[in-house]
């Protein structure tokens, strides 16, 4: 998988900003990326601290750009741009204070074109990585929400699961007059479309299963209806996407069960891209695959933003940082 992504980066070099440049795991990954030469890391942090920590760990970061928000020459311009983006929701003083933090500062580097993409979360929560992205990078045209997926790899086998970390549930959205703005099914459909695109980026021919406790009408209820309606919306808007549902997981992955429970489906029994109806099942599902199924999990990969902004687990190691750096930059 990574060989293909590295080839993409060799042909299209990218700059990736690390929001926690002082962290030993980040420094180890950055040193490795510098040596490999197919993308350019930018480290956010106090210059002396970053260099000192790199020296302690024996990580060669000589020549890499280190930017300290406190001494950044273009801070006034950055503050003015952030005030404009926040549209009166934050004062210049509030913006300047937030830009002293690596997560906001790094996000604005991407927004202002100083970097192509961002990787954070080694010490920040997911919310602290996603919030600046939503406020400053914002969703891309045609997207109304941010979602996530994981790419799971076991030997030559590769699957994708979403959403596993961002959207707790999907609820109908109404305007002030009580008119329906966006249905829960439309939101889930958007997650399915974005996850299908991500799966394709990673070399899959996506076959998308909309997961449920029901297969092809075997169960009833609002959740089943939402999943089925989401599938119908995707098929209507994107007839080229191979998608079916609703279906249980066994029907999605076992040809025998799939064709018994969902005869004639081109997805049932052959799915490689799985869309969960809410975050609990998604988060549990990918971790079962990782811990009991022996899959390596890469992600979460955030979807729907104007630029690639990705989140690390606070328990990550340097190898995971390195791998997520490649994934993030290849999406830029």
PLY file of the C-alpha trace (Angstrom):
ply
format ascii 1.0
element vertex 332
property float x
property float y
property float z
element edge 331
property int vertex1
property int vertex2
end_header
0.00 0.00 0.00
2.68 2.49 1.01
4.77 1.91 -2.10
1.97 3.35 -4.24
1.50 6.33 -1.92
5.23 7.06 -1.87
5.27 7.06 -5.67
2.46 9.62 -5.60
4.57 11.82 -3.30
7.72 11.44 -5.38
5.78 12.81 -8.34
3.97 15.46 -6.27
6.11 16.56 -3.29
4.13 17.92 -0.34
4.81 19.92 2.81
3.32 18.45 5.97
3.11 20.38 9.23
3.46 18.58 12.57
1.69 20.52 15.32
3.75 18.93 18.10
7.30 19.35 16.87
8.84 18.85 20.32
7.49 15.30 20.73
10.06 12.50 20.42
7.73 10.35 18.29
7.20 13.22 15.87
10.91 13.95 15.73
11.80 10.33 15.00
9.26 10.19 12.18
10.35 13.58 10.82
13.99 12.50 10.75
13.04 9.37 8.84
10.93 11.38 6.38
13.79 13.82 5.87
16.12 10.94 5.07
13.63 9.36 2.65
13.11 12.69 0.87
9.63 12.26 -0.63
7.88 14.85 1.57
8.96 17.90 3.56
8.10 18.05 7.28
7.54 21.37 9.06
7.85 21.27 12.85
5.85 23.63 15.08
7.40 24.43 18.43
10.06 26.36 20.30
13.21 26.08 18.22
15.58 25.37 21.10
13.27 22.78 22.64
12.71 21.00 19.33
16.44 20.88 18.56
17.30 19.80 22.10
14.77 16.96 22.07
15.98 15.85 18.65
19.57 15.77 19.89
18.58 13.76 22.97
16.90 11.17 20.78
19.62 11.14 18.13
17.21 12.29 15.43
18.72 14.16 12.49
16.40 17.06 11.69
19.13 19.37 10.38
17.69 21.57 7.65
14.04 21.02 8.54
11.93 24.13 9.08
11.00 24.74 12.71
8.44 27.47 13.33
7.76 28.99 16.75
4.38 30.78 16.80
5.78 33.25 19.37
8.40 34.55 16.91
6.61 33.96 13.59
7.28 36.94 11.33
3.89 36.81 9.61
1.80 36.49 12.77
-0.05 39.80 12.24
-1.14 38.66 8.78
-2.17 35.29 10.21
-4.21 36.92 12.99
-6.01 39.15 10.47
-6.83 36.16 8.27
-8.15 34.16 11.22
-10.34 37.07 12.36
-11.76 37.19 8.83
-12.40 33.44 8.82
-14.11 33.47 12.21
-16.47 36.25 11.05
-16.81 38.07 14.34
-16.90 34.96 16.52
-13.39 35.64 17.84
-11.64 38.93 18.58
-8.11 39.68 17.31
-6.85 39.07 20.85
-8.59 35.70 21.03
-7.23 34.70 17.63
-3.69 35.67 18.60
-3.95 33.69 21.83
-5.21 30.60 19.98
-2.47 30.93 17.37
0.11 30.49 20.10
-1.14 26.88 20.24
0.31 24.42 17.78
-3.03 23.05 16.64
-4.44 26.43 15.56
-1.12 27.72 14.26
-0.47 24.61 12.17
-3.98 24.69 10.75
-3.50 28.31 9.68
-0.22 27.39 7.97
-2.25 25.03 5.80
-5.00 27.61 5.26
-2.46 30.23 4.14
-0.71 27.84 1.77
2.51 27.50 3.76
1.88 23.75 4.06
-0.26 21.29 2.13
-1.54 19.18 5.00
-1.36 18.65 8.76
-0.87 15.81 11.21
-1.56 16.32 14.90
-2.93 14.62 17.98
0.17 13.03 19.53
-0.59 15.13 22.61
-3.89 16.76 21.59
-7.35 15.20 21.77
-9.21 14.43 18.55
-11.51 17.38 19.28
-8.51 19.72 19.54
-7.34 18.59 16.11
-10.74 18.64 14.41
-12.07 21.90 15.89
-9.49 24.22 14.24
-9.93 22.34 10.97
-13.70 22.88 11.02
-13.32 26.54 11.96
-10.52 27.44 9.55
-10.10 24.84 6.77
-13.84 24.07 6.67
-15.67 21.47 4.64
-15.05 21.26 0.91
-17.73 22.19 -1.66
-20.46 19.58 -1.67
-19.66 18.35 1.84
-21.73 19.20 4.89
-19.86 17.22 7.51
-16.50 15.75 8.42
-16.21 12.00 8.82
-13.44 9.49 9.27
-12.38 6.05 8.17
-9.69 3.50 8.89
-7.75 1.53 6.31
-7.13 -1.95 7.72
-4.42 -4.16 6.26
-3.61 -7.84 6.88
-1.01 -9.19 4.50
-2.34 -8.54 1.01
-5.88 -8.02 2.31
-7.16 -4.47 2.60
-10.50 -3.15 3.86
-11.91 0.26 4.84
-14.29 1.09 7.71
-16.12 4.35 8.45
-17.18 6.38 10.34
-15.37 5.21 13.45
-14.37 8.36 15.35
-16.24 11.55 14.43
-20.03 11.36 14.02
-21.64 9.97 17.16
-24.98 9.50 15.43
-27.03 10.84 12.53
-30.10 12.93 13.26
-32.46 14.86 11.00
-31.51 18.56 10.89
-34.17 21.28 10.83
-34.06 25.03 10.23
-35.54 27.62 12.58
-38.94 27.27 10.94
-38.96 23.53 11.49
-38.30 22.59 7.88
-36.04 19.61 7.23
-32.60 20.83 6.12
-30.83 17.49 5.89
-32.00 14.03 6.79
-30.02 11.56 8.87
-29.93 9.29 5.82
-28.39 12.07 3.71
-25.62 12.50 6.26
-24.87 8.78 6.32
-24.94 8.74 2.51
-22.31 11.49 2.48
-20.08 9.41 4.76
-20.48 6.45 2.40
-19.52 8.50 -0.67
-16.45 10.02 1.00
-15.31 6.65 2.36
-15.69 5.10 -1.10
-13.41 7.84 -2.47
-10.82 7.17 0.23
-10.93 3.43 -0.46
-10.31 4.12 -4.15
-7.32 6.33 -3.27
-5.78 3.36 -1.49
-6.06 1.10 -4.50
-9.32 -0.70 -3.74
-12.17 -1.32 -6.14
-14.70 -0.38 -3.45
-17.72 -2.56 -2.78
-19.61 -0.68 -0.11
-21.76 -2.44 2.48
-24.20 -0.33 4.48
-24.17 -2.23 7.76
-27.08 -2.93 10.06
-28.53 -5.58 12.36
-30.90 -6.30 9.47
-30.26 -7.78 6.04
-32.47 -6.83 3.10
-35.55 -6.16 5.21
-35.15 -8.94 7.79
-35.41 -6.38 10.59
-37.52 -3.29 11.09
-37.08 0.09 12.74
-35.90 3.67 12.22
-32.20 2.71 12.14
-32.83 0.13 9.43
-34.82 2.64 7.42
-32.05 5.24 7.73
-29.39 2.83 6.46
-31.53 1.65 3.56
-32.51 5.22 2.64
-28.84 6.27 2.72
-27.99 3.47 0.30
-30.80 4.59 -2.01
-29.54 8.20 -1.93
-26.03 7.11 -2.88
-27.28 4.94 -5.73
-29.42 7.78 -7.05
-26.67 10.40 -6.93
-23.74 8.12 -7.77
-24.89 5.16 -9.87
-21.25 4.28 -10.55
-20.65 3.36 -6.90
-21.03 -0.31 -6.01
-23.11 -0.15 -2.85
-25.84 -2.19 -1.21
-27.66 -2.56 2.07
-28.88 -2.72 4.55
-26.95 -5.85 5.53
-25.42 -7.61 8.51
-21.67 -8.05 8.64
-21.76 -11.78 7.90
-23.85 -11.10 4.81
-21.34 -8.45 3.76
-18.26 -10.69 3.91
-19.40 -14.29 3.36
-20.43 -15.14 -0.22
-22.54 -18.06 0.99
-24.38 -16.05 3.65
-24.53 -12.92 1.52
-26.16 -14.54 -1.48
-28.51 -16.54 0.75
-29.71 -13.47 2.65
-29.36 -10.92 -0.17
-29.63 -12.81 -3.47
-28.45 -10.96 -6.54
-26.50 -8.28 -4.68
-23.13 -7.45 -6.26
-21.86 -6.38 -2.83
-23.24 -8.96 -0.39
-20.48 -11.46 0.37
-17.81 -9.42 -1.39
-17.72 -6.11 0.48
-14.41 -4.42 1.25
-15.72 -1.03 2.41
-17.99 -0.96 5.44
-20.23 1.91 6.58
-21.50 1.76 10.14
-24.82 3.32 11.21
-23.31 5.19 14.20
-20.01 5.64 16.00
-20.37 2.97 18.67
-20.55 0.07 16.23
-17.91 1.68 14.00
-15.39 2.21 16.77
-15.98 -1.24 18.24
-15.89 -2.83 14.79
-12.53 -1.53 13.65
-10.95 -2.35 17.02
-12.24 -5.93 16.86
-10.69 -6.26 13.41
-7.44 -4.78 14.75
-7.16 -6.68 18.03
-8.75 -10.04 17.18
-8.52 -10.10 13.41
-4.85 -9.20 13.18
-5.38 -6.18 10.93
-3.07 -3.18 11.12
-5.26 -0.07 11.41
-4.24 3.16 9.69
-6.22 6.22 10.68
-8.42 7.90 11.52
-8.34 9.50 8.09
-10.52 12.60 8.13
-12.82 13.16 5.15
-14.81 16.10 3.82
-12.33 18.91 4.57
-10.79 21.36 2.10
-7.31 20.03 2.93
-6.00 16.85 4.55
-5.95 17.26 8.33
-5.42 14.03 10.22
-5.45 12.96 13.82
-3.03 10.72 15.68
-3.80 8.62 18.71
-2.12 9.94 21.84
-0.81 6.39 22.29
0.83 6.36 18.85
4.43 5.33 18.20
6.92 6.75 15.70
6.10 4.13 13.06
2.43 5.10 13.20
3.37 8.77 12.86
5.53 7.95 9.85
2.78 5.92 8.18
0.07 8.52 8.84
2.39 11.20 7.46
2.57 9.36 4.15
-1.20 8.81 4.07
-1.95 12.44 4.91
0.46 13.89 2.36
-0.68 11.52 -0.38
-4.24 12.81 0.05
-3.15 16.44 -0.51
0 1
1 2
2 3
3 4
4 5
5 6
6 7
7 8
8 9
9 10
10 11
11 12
12 13
13 14
14 15
15 16
16 17
17 18
18 19
19 20
20 21
21 22
22 23
23 24
24 25
25 26
26 27
27 28
28 29
29 30
30 31
31 32
32 33
33 34
34 35
35 36
36 37
37 38
38 39
39 40
40 41
41 42
42 43
43 44
44 45
45 46
46 47
47 48
48 49
49 50
50 51
51 52
52 53
53 54
54 55
55 56
56 57
57 58
58 59
59 60
60 61
61 62
62 63
63 64
64 65
65 66
66 67
67 68
68 69
69 70
70 71
71 72
72 73
73 74
74 75
75 76
76 77
77 78
78 79
79 80
80 81
81 82
82 83
83 84
84 85
85 86
86 87
87 88
88 89
89 90
90 91
91 92
92 93
93 94
94 95
95 96
96 97
97 98
98 99
99 100
100 101
101 102
102 103
103 104
104 105
105 106
106 107
107 108
108 109
109 110
110 111
111 112
112 113
113 114
114 115
115 116
116 117
117 118
118 119
119 120
120 121
121 122
122 123
123 124
124 125
125 126
126 127
127 128
128 129
129 130
130 131
131 132
132 133
133 134
134 135
135 136
136 137
137 138
138 139
139 140
140 141
141 142
142 143
143 144
144 145
145 146
146 147
147 148
148 149
149 150
150 151
151 152
152 153
153 154
154 155
155 156
156 157
157 158
158 159
159 160
160 161
161 162
162 163
163 164
164 165
165 166
166 167
167 168
168 169
169 170
170 171
171 172
172 173
173 174
174 175
175 176
176 177
177 178
178 179
179 180
180 181
181 182
182 183
183 184
184 185
185 186
186 187
187 188
188 189
189 190
190 191
191 192
192 193
193 194
194 195
195 196
196 197
197 198
198 199
199 200
200 201
201 202
202 203
203 204
204 205
205 206
206 207
207 208
208 209
209 210
210 211
211 212
212 213
213 214
214 215
215 216
216 217
217 218
218 219
219 220
220 221
221 222
222 223
223 224
224 225
225 226
226 227
227 228
228 229
229 230
230 231
231 232
232 233
233 234
234 235
235 236
236 237
237 238
238 239
239 240
240 241
241 242
242 243
243 244
244 245
245 246
246 247
247 248
248 249
249 250
250 251
251 252
252 253
253 254
254 255
255 256
256 257
257 258
258 259
259 260
260 261
261 262
262 263
263 264
264 265
265 266
266 267
267 268
268 269
269 270
270 271
271 272
272 273
273 274
274 275
275 276
276 277
277 278
278 279
279 280
280 281
281 282
282 283
283 284
284 285
285 286
286 287
287 288
288 289
289 290
290 291
291 292
292 293
293 294
294 295
295 296
296 297
297 298
298 299
299 300
300 301
301 302
302 303
303 304
304 305
305 306
306 307
307 308
308 309
309 310
310 311
311 312
312 313
313 314
314 315
315 316
316 317
317 318
318 319
319 320
320 321
321 322
322 323
323 324
324 325
325 326
326 327
327 328
328 329
329 330
330 331
